[in-house]
Amino acid sequence: MNNTIIFLFLVIFPLNSLLYAQIDVTVDLEQTGEPISEYIYGQFIEHLGRCIYGGIWAEMLEDRKFYYPVTDNFQPYGIASDSYWNAGEYKYLNASPWQVIGPEGTVTMDSVNAFTGAHSPVIHLPGNGTAAGIRQDGLALVQGKEYTGRIALAGDAGASPVEVRLVQENGKVLTQKIYKLEPEFQTFPLKFRVKAPGHNTRLEIISAGKGKFTVGTVSIMPSDNINGWRRNVVALLKELNSPIYRWPGGNFVSGYNWRDGIGDRDKRPPRKNPAWKGVEHNDVGIHEFMDLMTILNAEPYIAVNTGLGTVEEVAEEVEYCNSPVSTPMGKLRAENGHPEPWKVTWWAVGNEMYGNWQLGYMPLSEYVKKHNRVAEAMRKVDPDIELVGVGETGEWSQAMLKICSDYMNFISEHIYCKDKPDVFAHTRQLAEQIKYKADEHRKYRKEIPELQGKDIRIAMDEWNFWYGDYIYGELGVRYHLKDALGVAIGLHEFFRNSDLYDMANYAQTVNVIGCIKTSQTDAVFATTGLPLKLYRGKFGTVPVKLNGDTGMLDIAAALTTDNEILTVAIVNPTPKYERVILQGAGDHFSKVGKWVIADADPEIYNEPDVEPRVVIKEESVRLSEPVLEVPAYGIALYRLELRQ
């Protein structure tokens, strides 16, 4: 391939005129930047709202281990709002979702012989042939699908049989009976095949016998789940093809003890979510997360608790993940079903410890000492791990870089942007913040003596838009086409600063402020998921220098690693159709591929259970007309095969 300067002419056609303004832009293939790290396409999942439970995880029941006591006063939901992020009211679980079937006093909570957690519900039967028990409403079932699960029961012999029933709106009842109860808990398998769909099915656990029985836990999942993960959500995650996932938080991690998430899943204690609303079931812990990483062929990036957590607790977590069975934690991991160490490379040492909203918040002068103690203990367990320190542009990041530079490999930054009424201004926000932080860190590299000879790059391990009503549970915002345009421009800014940004983790993947939205039975890419998927699959890895004024468009170009394909991405945040003409393209390109994300309405959005309104469209391009076209409110990505 000849190293050729390619001239691009941007031709803008006003809607009401045949005249146009022409702007010359050049791409110089000899001026390349540092390769774009694949980790720029990272993701972040947190134990928050419906990101994991009610999102990626396949469990259909709320509070299946009975964190909340089951009472005669059935008022399961509270109402909250978020004025800072301009979110309207949303519903969250604030009490037991289990309703008593029977007269008052039918259910008591046993805190002495609880199956797990603080207590388990005991059903006291009337003994007159009338059924009593508990139920949970609101389950959605898909026609023709099989559902499997289990239930842990203990009780009097006379209380049998216990019936586990799915009762659908059409009156259809699917029943499974457990005929023999023992005083000690036993776990029984459940299986139901649904012949008709049901949008508000209820699960009942009842008996018409005598005496009493106790429910330890119960679980229902679609039987096509993949190691507990929802198959339709996993399919979208595979399309997203993110190379790395940050987990378990976020604010959540500063109050999380990783030991709660290991061992027998049914016996793990439920907790109040330490940072957010609702219950942490502890069904998803290290083993489940690592299973998901295997399924997705992605790398784990684990955040550790430097808030309320101790140095010893964090070191033991690293040992649990990375050490052989000859160590105490390696032995415990093997006992829990995974003899081989996972060898996790990436670790976030804490999360947003600069904020007084963070559990365990402490002054900067104290936190830098804790960071160093934690990092030293982690590296003592495994000296090969990569550590990401907590950063926040300004005094905090400067102090961390001065005092902790020997105890971290990378430093994190976070950005969230609200809504702006002007579409162009809205779409520029993420890129402006990405550039600002890069510029500040370039100053730090010059001004901080402790950084001399070091290359501590940025991990932007949370970034996104955050505004609007919480439609998909806590923090469950809706994204519009204008947000997708902003995410694409944000990616362009990461590409332009590839010498400083080594990782970025889009927050928080599913529901919440994520790029995938789900209902109980469906999952769909939000608009912001589309550029993440498109660029990950089609954009190049070696940034190419662009010169010239691009007007209101944002253009990025990169070569593929083999230098055989030039990729050009154009984002148009205006209501006008735009054209970029490549002079001499016939001399330099053989094949052309084109993919487009666009709509005339910048407020358009996708939602589950509805055919997507915004999609990635592949379009054919004739080489005889070497014109790069981008529609109004659109993204156009071209792959141009260079002639050898």
N, C-alpha and C positions, 0 to 999 in steps of 0.2 A: 504494500500500500504506500502511495506517495503521501508525504506529509504536506498537505495542501491547505491553504487558507480558503475557506468557503464563505462567500458573501451571501448574507440573507437580507432581503429587502422586505420590510413590513409595509404592506399596502392597506390602508384603512379606508373603507368605503362608507361614508355617511349614508344613513338610511334614506335621506331625502335629497340626495345629490349624486350625480355621476362623478363628481370630482373626488379625489382622494389625496391624502397626505402620505408621503413615502419616507420611511425611516430605515436607514441602513444599519444592519447589525452583522458583525463578523464572528465567525467561529474559527479559531486558530487551532488546528489539530496538534501543533507543536507546543502549545502552552497548556499543559495538563496539571491538574492538582493531585493531591494525595488520593489514593483509591478510597472510595466510599466504603466504610465498614458495613458489612451486612447487618450488624447489630443496630444500625439506624432504624431498621424495621422491627425493632423489639416491641413487645407487648407487656402489659402489667395487669394481673388479676389480683383482686383483694377480697377479703372476707367482709363484704359490704353490700347491703341491699340485696338485689337479685343477681349479683355478678356470678357467684358460685352456686349458692343454694337458690333454687328457683331460676337458674340460668344455665350454667354448664353442667352441674351435677343433676343426675336423673331422678333423685328422690322426689316423690310427689306429695308427701305428707309434711305438714308443718308440725314442729315441736314433737317429733316422733318419740323422743325419750322423756317427755313430760317435765321440761324445765319449769313450766308454769303449773301450779296446782289446778286440777280439774274441779270446778265448783258449780254450784247451782246458779250462780250469777254469771251468765254467759255473755260477756262483753269483750271479745277478743282483740278488738282493734282500737288503737289510738289514732289521733289526728295530729300531724305536725306540719310545720312550714319552715322555709329557710329564707329569711329576709335578705341575708347578705348576698345570696346567689339569685335573688329574685325568683324564687320557686314558690308556686302556690301550695295549697294544702295537699298532703298525701297521706295515705293510710299505712300504718305499720302494726305489726303484731305486738300487743302490749299485755296480753293475758292468754290463757289457754284457748286454743282453737277447737278443743274437744268439748262437745256438748253432752250433758247427762241425758240418758234415756231412762226415765223412771222418776219416781217421786223424790222430793227433797230428802237429802241424806243418803241417797243411793250410793254416792261415791265419796270415799274418804281417801286421804293420802297417807301412805305408810312410809314413814321416814326411818324406821328401824331396819326393815328388810328390803330396802330399795334395790331394784335391779341395777340401776346406775344413777348417778347424780344424787340429789337430795331426797327424792321421794318417788313413789310409784302409786298409781291409782288402784284402789281396791273397790270392786263393784259388789255391793251387798244386795243379794237377790231377794225379792219379796217372798218367793217360795210358794206362790199361788198359781203358778203357770204363766204369769205375766212376764214378758221379756224385759230385761234391764241391761244397761251397759253404757257405752259411750259411742259417739259418732263424730265424724269430721266431714263437712260439706265442701263443695267447690272443686272437686276433682274433674279434670277434663280427660275423656277417653277417646281413642281413635278407633273407628270401625275396623274390625279384622285383626287388631293388634292383641298380642298376649302381654299380660302383666304378671310379674312375679314378685315375690317378697318373702317375708317371714314375720312371725310374731312370737314373742316370749311370754309365756303364761305360767302362772302357778295358781293353785286353788284347791278347794275341796272337791272330792270325787263327785259329790252330788251336784256340783255346779256344771258338770259336763252334760251334754256337749255345748261347747262355746262355738257360736257361729260368727264367722268373719264374712261380711256381705258387702257387695257393691250394689247399691240401689240407684238405678238410673231414672231420669225424668219421665221416661215412658212407662215406668212401673216394672221394667225388667229387673229381676234380682239374680245376681250371681252369688252363689253361696259355697263356702267351704266350712266343714265342721271339724272341730277337734274333740275327739270322743273321750280322751283320758287325760285328766289333770293330776298332777302330783303336788305335794306341798312345796317342793323346790322348783325353781324356774326351769322350763324346758323350751326349746326353740323349735317351732313348727314351720315348714315351708308353706308358701301360699302361691297359687297359680290361678289366673282367671283369663279366659279368652272372650273378648268383647265382640259381639256380633253387630251391635248398633252403636253409633257415636253417642257420646254423652258429654254435655258441656257443664253440667252441675251435678255430677254423681256424688253420692255420699258413701263413705266407708263406715260400716257399723260393726261393732264388736259387742255381741249380746249373748245372753243365756236366759232360758226360762226355767232353769233348774233351781236347786236349793243351796244355801250356804253363800259362799263368796269366792271370787277369783280376782287375781291381780294381773294387770298388764304391765310387763316390763318395758317392752318397746315393740314397735311395729314398723314395717317398711314396705312400700309398694313402689316399683319402678317398671317402666316399659322393659320387656324382656330383651329387647334388642340393644340395651345399653352396652357401652364398651367399658368394661371394668368400672361401672358405676357412672360413667359420663354419658350425656345425652348424644345419641348418634347423629341427629341432625345438626346440633351445634358443633360437634367434632368435625363434621364434613365441611362446615364453613371455616373453621379454624385451619383445616388443612388447605383450603383454598387461599386463606390469608398467608400461610406459609411463613409465619414469623420464625426467625431463627432462635429467639430467646424470650423467656417469660420471667418477669419479676413477680415474686410472691413471698409472703402472704399479705403484705401491706407495704406502704400506706400506714395511716394512723393506727390501724388495727394491730400492727406488730408490736407497738410500744406497750401493749397490755397483754400480749399473747405468750403463753408458755407452750413451747413446741411439744412438750411431753404429753399435753392433753390430746394431741392428734396422732398418737401411736397406739399399737395394741389392738385388741378386739374392737372393731368399729362400733358394735352395739353396746359395748361396756365403757366406751369413752364418755366422760361426763359432759353433759350440756352446760353451757355457760351463758351468761349475759354477754353479748358482744361488747368488748371493753371500750371501743371507740365510737361505735355506731349504734343504731337501734336494733331491736330484735334479738334472736337467739343465735349463738354460735353452737351448732350441733356437734362440732368436732368430727364429723363424718369424713371431712377432707383434711388430711394431714400430710406429712412428708411423703409417705408411701404412695398415697393417691396422686399427689402432685407429680411425683417422679414417674408414675405410670402414665400420666397425661403427657409428660415430656417425651416419653418413649413412643407413645401413640402418634404424636405430632412431629417426631424427629427434631425436637427443639432442645436447646440447652436451658437448664434451670439457672435462675438468678435469685438466690434466697436472701431476703432481708432478715436481719437478726434484731433482737429486742435490746436496744441500749437505753430504753426509757425506764420501765420498771424492772427490766431484766438485770441479771447479775453477770459478772465476767465469767463465773464458773458455768452458768447455764448456757451461755453462748458457746463457750469452748466445747462443752459436751455435745452441743448440736452439731458442730463441725466434726467432732469425733464420730458421732452417730452416722453422719453422711459419708465420711471419707476414710475412716480407719478400718483396718482388718479386724476379723473376728477375735483376734488375740487381745484386743483392747476391751475395756468394760462396755463402752457404748457400741462397739462393733458387735460384741456378743449379744447385746440387747437387740440390735437391728436384726441379727440372724434369727433370734428367737421370734421376732415379729415377721419373719418370712422372707428376708432378703440378705442372704449371707455375704454376697459381694458388695463392696463399697461402691457408691455411686460416683465418687470423685467429682463433686461439684466444684467448679472453678470459680464462679462468680458469686460474690457475697456483698450485700449492702450492709455497711456497719451503721445501722439505725436509719431512722426516717424523720426528716423535718424537725430535728431536735432544737432548732432555732425558734420554734413557735410555742407560745404559752398554751396552745390548744393540745399540745402533745403530752400524753401521759409520761410522767417522769421528767418533764421539762426542768432544765437547770440553767443557770447562767453560763454564758460562753466560756468564762474563765475556768469553770468546773468541768464543762462538757469535753473540752479538748483533752483534759487529763483522762476522762473516762474512755474516750475514743482510743487513746493510745494504749490504755490497759487492755481493753477488749481486743484491739487489733493484734497486740503482742501475744495475747493468749490464743487467738485464732491461728496465728502463724506458727506458734509453737506446736500446735496439733498438726498443721499441714502448711509447710512453708511455700508451697506452690500455688496457693490460692490467690485470686485477684480481689483486692478490697476496694470498695467504693465508699468514700467518706461523705458525710452530710455537708452539702454546700448551700449557700444562699448569697447571691451576689451582694457585695458590700462588706461590712465589717466581719460578718460570720465567715464567709469564704476566705477572706484575707487571713483571718486568724487560723483557720483550719490549714491553709496552705503554709503558713509560717511555722506552726507548732507541730503539725501532724503529717508533714510531707513525707517523713520517713516511715509512716505507718499507714499509707494508702497508695494505691496505684492510680485511682481515678477519683474525681470529685463530682458529686451529683448537683444538678440544678433542676428546678421545677418551674413550669409556667402554665397558667390557666388564664384564658381570656373570656370576657363577657361579650354580650351582644352589642353591636353598633348598628344603628338604622341604615347608614349608608353602606351598600354592599361592598364597594371597593375598599373603604376604610376597614370594614369588618374582616375582609379576607387578608389584609396585610398584618393583622395583629400578631399572630404567632411568629411570622418571619421577623418582624421588628424586634420581638423579645429574644428570639434565637440569635439574631445579629448583635443585639445589645450585650447579651451575656458573653458571647464570643469576644467582642471588643474589650469588655472589662477583663476577661481572663488573659487577653494578650497584654494588657497593661500590667496585670499581676506578675506575669512572667518576666517583665522588664524590671519591675520595682521591688520584688520580694527576693532578697538574697538567697533565702533557703531553697528557692526553686532553680537556682543555677545548676545546669547539668542534668535536670530532671525533666520529664515529659509527662506531667500529670494532666491528662485530658478530661473532657467533660462527659459524664453520663447524664443525659437529660432524661432521667428515668420516670418522670411524669410530665406529660404535655398534652394539652387539648383545649378545646372550647368548653366552657361550663356556664350554662345559662338556661333559663326557661323552666317550665313546670316539670315536676317529677312524675312523669307518666308511667315509667317502668319501675315503680318502687322507689325506695330511698335513693336520691341522686339520679334517678332514671330519666335523663333528659332526652328530648327528641332532637335529632340533627337534620339540617336542611342542606340543600345543594350548596348554598353559600359557605357552609362549614367545610364541605368537601373541597371547595376551591381553596379555602384557607389552609387546610391540611396539606394540599398539594404544594402550595407556595411555601409552607413551612418546610416540607421536604427539600424543596429547592435550596432553601437557606442552609439547611444541614449540609447539602452537597457542596455549596460554596465555601463552607467552613469545615471541610473534611479533615483538615489538619488538626482541628481541636475537638470535634465531636466524634467519639468512638462508639457511643451507644445512645439510643433514644427509645423510650418505652411508652408507647401510646397508652393512655389510661382511659378506662379500665376494661377493655376488650368486650365484655358481654354485659348488656343492660347498663345500669349506672350511667357513667359518662362514656360508654363504650361504643365500639363500631359495629357490634352485632346486637340486635334486639330480639327478644323472644316473647312468645306467649306460652301457655302451658303445653301446647302441642306443635308450635311452629317456630322457626328462626329465620331471620333475614339480615342481610347486610344493611346497616344504616348507610346513609350517603357517604359518611367519612371512611367507611371500610373500603369503598371502591378505589380511591387513589392509593391507599396502602397496599391493596392487593395488586393493582395495576403496576405500580412502580416497582414493587418487589419482584414481579415476574418479568417485566419488560425493559426496565430502565438499565442503563449501563453502570459501570463501576468506576471508570476513570474520568473525573470531571474535565471538561474542556472549556477553555477561556472564552467568554463572550464579551464582545466590545460593542458599544453603541447604545443608543437610547431606545428602549423597547416600548416607550409610552406607558400605557396602563396595563400592558401584558406583562407576565412574568415568564421568562424563558430559561430553561436549563438544558445543558447538553452534556453528554458523557459517551465515551467509547466503552465497548465491551472489553473484557480483560484481554481477549485475543486481538484487539484492534481491528476487527473485521466489520463491526457494525457501529455506526454512529446513531445514538438515540437523542432525540430532541423532544422535549416536553414543553408545551405552551399552555398557560393558564390565562383564561380571558374572563375577568370579573366584571365585564361591561355588558350592556344590552345590545351590542353591535357585533355582527359577524366580522371576523378579521382574517386576513390572509398574510402569510409569510412566504415570499418568493425566494427560492434558492437559485441564485444565478449559476449557470454551468452545471446543474445537477446531472444532466445527461452524461457528462464526461466522468462523473465520479461515483455514481450509484447504479447498482443493477436492480436490486429488489427493494421494495418499499412496503412496510406494514404500518397500519394505523389503527389506533384504539381511541375511542371518544367517550367521555362522560359529560353530558350536557342536558339542559332543558331551558326553555324560555323563561321559566319561573324560578328565581333563585331561592324561593321559600319551599319548594317541593321537597317531599321526604318519602322514605320507605317505612313500612310498618308490617309486623307479622300478621299472618292470616289474610293478607291482601297482596295481589300481584305487584311486584316491585315496579315503581314508577321511574326510578333512576337506575340505570344499569350501565355496564361497560359494553360498548358496541364496537365490534371489529368491522372496519370499513376497507373496501378495496381501493387502491390508489394506482392510477396509471402513470408510469414513469415518463411518458411523453408530456405530461403536465406537472412539472416538479414544483408544485405549490403546496405549502403547508397551510391548511385551513383549520380554523378553530371557531366553533359556533359561539353564539352569545352564551354567557354564563357556562363556559365549557372548559374542559381539559382535553387536549389532543396530544397523544404520545405517538411519535413516529420512530420506527426502526429502519434505518437506511443502510443497506448492505453496500460496503465500499468495494469498488473495483480494485483488484490487485494489480 
